[in-house]
Amino acid sequence: MQSKLKISLISLFIICVSNFHAQNSGYLGKKTFISADTRLFVPLLYNWTHVDESQKYKADGNSLNPARNLLSYGFNVTLGRAVDRKLAFLIQASVLNFKVSNESFYTPNNGSVIRSSFFHCRSLGIMPIIEITGTDGLSPIGLSHQIGLGFYQNKMVDKEYVVLANEYPDVVTYSKDNIDFFDFNNSVKSYSFMYKLNLRIPISRSLLYNFGIRYNLNFTALAFGLSDDKKGFLYSASETSEMIRYANRNNIISLETGLTLTF
Amino acid sequence: MFRITFISILLLSHIAGSKAQQDFNNFKPLQSVGNIPSDFFVRTSSKIEEDMKNKKENLNVREPKIFLEGIHYGIDEILQSGLVIYGDEISEYVTKVAHKLLEKDSKLRKQLRFYTIKSNQTNAFSTDQGIVFVTTGLISQITSEAQLAFVLAHEIAHYVEKHVVETFEYRTRNRGINSQIQQLSVYSQEKEFEADVEGVKMYYAAGYSDEILTSTFDVLMYSYLPIDEIPLPRDYFNSDLSFVPEFCFPDKEFPIKVDEDYDDSRSSHPNIRKRKLKAIETAENYKDWGKIKSHFGEQTFFYIRNLARFERVRSDIIEFQFADALYTIYILEQEFPNSLYLTRMKAQCWYGLSTMKHANKINQTVMATKDLEGEGAVMHAFVKNLKELELASLATRIVEDSRSKFPDDLELKALSERTNRALFNSDRFEIDNFYTYNFQVGYEKFMASDSLKEISKSEGDTLVEEKKLSKYDKIKLKKRSPESAPSAFDSTDYYYYMLSDLVKNEIFKTLYTNFKIEKDDEKALEEAYNKMTRSEKLKFNKEKDRKANLVDLSSFILVDPAVISYRKGKVDHVESEKMEERVVEGFEYVSEELGLKITTVGRGNLEDLGTEGFNQKSFFTSMLIQSSNARGVDIFPVDYSMINSLTKQFGTNKLVFSVVEHAYRPRFSPYALYFIFFPPGVLGYLPVPFIKGNETEINLIVLDLEKAKVVTGASYYINEPLNQFTIEARLYDIFLNKNSAQ
């Protein structure tokens, strides 16, 4: 029956029937799920607020070319369990790769460093998440709201970097060959509070496609110490944590997409 | 010897013929007969594709695809509405008459298919695909085969001339089948004249009489009135046990207002007068007119018309037009006083009126005072003026009389139980207020009472003179002496005398006692509920809802779901049709997963199910339409007996029906304008409307066919895209939670 009379019919009937106060059936009976997501950051503020005065650079051999950090990325693996029609608990492990720069120390006339390439930082983190679905939710599928509070460890990545420093009367080029930039074993702790609007669309009887936008508030613990307490590294621990904090603070918005397996 | 054989053959053929004919005393609603035509099961998208290949160039329209989509989806909606029948006696008769018109055109005879729509609209229309629909409303109103022939000739002319309907855009929401019919039969005035001219030509060639030609337009003009104009006697409801005073009837007549020369400047159809004149003018061009009123016999015509008239009653009941149905029944009763079918339908009408009155929805079943016209209006006005208890008492009386007339009929028995319950439910119903004797006895008793003698004496009358007074004189007498009113005979309470047999009947009394116990229990429960704390109330309601929604769904019948998918604000017909199939597959998958038995009676398997399946689907659909028209009021299924036999056949009384709608409409909040103060924030907000842009609505109801009630259902409004798996997930959830057998 194709008749659209049915539309009025159902709208009349539906007032007679109440909705669920019932057990969660999950997705076709499956309530546990594991997701793998890619996370793409849009360092909005970072780019917006530093358009002209602080061009960023990337290393090209021993020289620096102007560049922008338009995208950082990461991966999440999440294990979840729907405990109710509208509620699920998740635990998420993440690895994030993002770029930091030394712009916070850049002072054209007095500072020693003139320019540097982007430095790479890697975060490893874990985050418990509460997921709440909408009125007619059926966790784990559909549109949901996630709230999480996580702990991250950030480490600088040992790669090729280039820094141009002002060593009067010369400008010296530092690279991995002639200096240790950071203490790569040192980790900087950070905490992240996030809200995510997530959509899981079933694409098979056990697989879901995820898509969402995530808003992060990151708080990075600063290492205290004198800026010249460098212990042989170009950047001290406190300078490193300052750089990471600056980058983290700007990584507010990320888009996530991936797949979820339900079982 | 030859003579005897010939007579025997004649007799046998007569017997065989009469076996095929309906016995109006035991009338059964018309059903489709024979092989199912492909029009009913081929996918609409396939039909459009086929037409795009073959007809595109011949179509005199700007956008052939849009036209074909509009037409095909519109027609298929009618074909699948449960109201269309094929191969039945009316359709066959219409085909015969049409073939008479097309005697010399075998090609056209093969092309055209004739189907009947069970609708009380007086209409017929042809489609671009070669289907000619005729409504039972039209057949029930015409007075001769020749009138039908002219209507058919007119419609065939539209088809032959390739006239394109003016309004083919297929609209989808909240439209009844009647407006769909209306829409598909709207041509320009010019084309209507052209079809009339061509129609007259065909009509003339078939040898029909010119005298009947113009009377066809009278049928169209007065089609909004009932099938006849017979005054309703004021003693129609009176019997040994029942008396309805004359003051209950309207004291005025309802003149017929329509004028054939109405203003048609804004109408697609020319007015009746213009069409009549044009037809007369055209007819004058032909000489030697035939004199035939009927090629197939008057009796056959009247038989066919009666079929349509019996169907008319059923259609009125489905549409909750009880007063119209009752007037038609009254007319048909003149010819068929012992029809079980009419008796059942009458009982259904009175039960329906009683429940509608109780629900304060009586105005939905009777016409507004300003629209009352003709003799049929008396029934409307009468019903409208009755108070709830009056109506419930009269309904109980009539249903009880019907049951007494056919004591073995299960349908009337079920109706009697329900009408009794509706009476108990009426405001101010107290069994003790009803008299154990009828109105006549009551009056006689009153006459013999001392109080009356006193009043009479005070008026200076003798007892003998007093006995001569009519009941109305008694009322006047009562009014003249208000101080003695309590002891005066009061005919306004006439309905308290109507159930004199029932109030003495033990079964009736037990029913009432049980009803009272039930009500007392409800009251006690309500009092207990009122004493509960807030949290207890919440818990109680939750549990109550849960229990109320649990039904045995281990076996159910599935009818076609309705799926509407929108794209760019318009219905994506092709996607909708595909998704409809996927929804059915979803039901089948979930049933298999949860071990449920599903019987699908839908368009998708009509080719396999054949006409039997199509008829079953039509009955279920009619019941759904009737339920929809009830607007929350309890109904009695119009096809009760048929539905009961189908319930037994399928081994379940659960009918599942669903509606799914999907649109992708990202909505931007007006607050987003504040990002003007912080432009980068736009990027953070921008994905949100797109993520939330899917709007999917999934509704499902389970109808108990025996109780004719929605027993459970579910409704989801979700921001998810629509695909087969989304549907399956929701269906799984519904069946897991609502099935008491799980």
Chai-1 contact restraints between the chains, C-beta under 6 A:
chainA,res_idxA,chainB,res_idxB,connection_type,confidence,min_distance_angstrom,max_distance_angstrom,comment,restraint_id
A,M1,B,Q80,contact,1.0,0.0,6.0,A-B,restraint_1
A,M1,B,D560,contact,1.0,0.0,6.0,A-B,restraint_2
A,M1,B,T621,contact,1.0,0.0,6.0,A-B,restraint_3
A,Q2,B,D76,contact,1.0,0.0,6.0,A-B,restraint_4
A,Q2,B,E77,contact,1.0,0.0,6.0,A-B,restraint_5
A,Q2,B,Q80,contact,1.0,0.0,6.0,A-B,restraint_6
A,S3,B,E77,contact,1.0,0.0,6.0,A-B,restraint_7
A,S3,B,S81,contact,1.0,0.0,6.0,A-B,restraint_8
A,K4,B,T172,contact,1.0,0.0,6.0,A-B,restraint_9
A,K4,B,R175,contact,1.0,0.0,6.0,A-B,restraint_10
A,L5,B,G176,contact,1.0,0.0,6.0,A-B,restraint_11
A,K6,B,A562,contact,1.0,0.0,6.0,A-B,restraint_12
A,K6,B,V659,contact,1.0,0.0,6.0,A-B,restraint_13
A,I7,B,R173,contact,1.0,0.0,6.0,A-B,restraint_14
A,I7,B,N174,contact,1.0,0.0,6.0,A-B,restraint_15
A,I7,B,V659,contact,1.0,0.0,6.0,A-B,restraint_16
A,S8,B,N174,contact,1.0,0.0,6.0,A-B,restraint_17
A,L9,B,L624,contact,1.0,0.0,6.0,A-B,restraint_18
A,L9,B,S628,contact,1.0,0.0,6.0,A-B,restraint_19
A,I10,B,V659,contact,1.0,0.0,6.0,A-B,restraint_20
A,I10,B,N699,contact,1.0,0.0,6.0,A-B,restraint_21
A,L12,B,S628,contact,1.0,0.0,6.0,A-B,restraint_22
A,L12,B,R631,contact,1.0,0.0,6.0,A-B,restraint_23
A,F13,B,I701,contact,1.0,0.0,6.0,A-B,restraint_24
A,F13,B,V710,contact,1.0,0.0,6.0,A-B,restraint_25
A,I14,B,N699,contact,1.0,0.0,6.0,A-B,restraint_26
A,I14,B,S715,contact,1.0,0.0,6.0,A-B,restraint_27
A,C16,B,V710,contact,1.0,0.0,6.0,A-B,restraint_28
A,V17,B,G713,contact,1.0,0.0,6.0,A-B,restraint_29
A,S18,B,D545,contact,1.0,0.0,6.0,A-B,restraint_30
A,F20,B,N737,contact,1.0,0.0,6.0,A-B,restraint_31
A,H21,B,K542,contact,1.0,0.0,6.0,A-B,restraint_32
A,H21,B,D545,contact,1.0,0.0,6.0,A-B,restraint_33
A,H21,B,R546,contact,1.0,0.0,6.0,A-B,restraint_34
A,A22,B,N737,contact,1.0,0.0,6.0,A-B,restraint_35
A,S25,B,Y732,contact,1.0,0.0,6.0,A-B,restraint_36
A,S25,B,D733,contact,1.0,0.0,6.0,A-B,restraint_37
A,S25,B,L736,contact,1.0,0.0,6.0,A-B,restraint_38
A,Y27,B,A729,contact,1.0,0.0,6.0,A-B,restraint_39
A,L28,B,A729,contact,1.0,0.0,6.0,A-B,restraint_40
A,L28,B,Y732,contact,1.0,0.0,6.0,A-B,restraint_41
A,L44,B,P680,contact,1.0,0.0,6.0,A-B,restraint_42
A,L44,B,L683,contact,1.0,0.0,6.0,A-B,restraint_43
A,W48,B,P680,contact,1.0,0.0,6.0,A-B,restraint_44
A,D136,B,Y716,contact,1.0,0.0,6.0,A-B,restraint_45
A,D136,B,Y717,contact,1.0,0.0,6.0,A-B,restraint_46
A,D136,B,I718,contact,1.0,0.0,6.0,A-B,restraint_47
A,L138,B,D733,contact,1.0,0.0,6.0,A-B,restraint_48
A,I141,B,A729,contact,1.0,0.0,6.0,A-B,restraint_49
A,G142,B,I718,contact,1.0,0.0,6.0,A-B,restraint_50
A,G142,B,E720,contact,1.0,0.0,6.0,A-B,restraint_51
A,L143,B,N719,contact,1.0,0.0,6.0,A-B,restraint_52
A,L197,B,I691,contact,1.0,0.0,6.0,A-B,restraint_53
A,L199,B,I691,contact,1.0,0.0,6.0,A-B,restraint_54
A,I201,B,P721,contact,1.0,0.0,6.0,A-B,restraint_55
A,P202,B,F725,contact,1.0,0.0,6.0,A-B,restraint_56
A,P202,B,T726,contact,1.0,0.0,6.0,A-B,restraint_57
A,P202,B,A729,contact,1.0,0.0,6.0,A-B,restraint_58
A,I213,B,P687,contact,1.0,0.0,6.0,A-B,restraint_59
A,I253,B,G684,contact,1.0,0.0,6.0,A-B,restraint_60
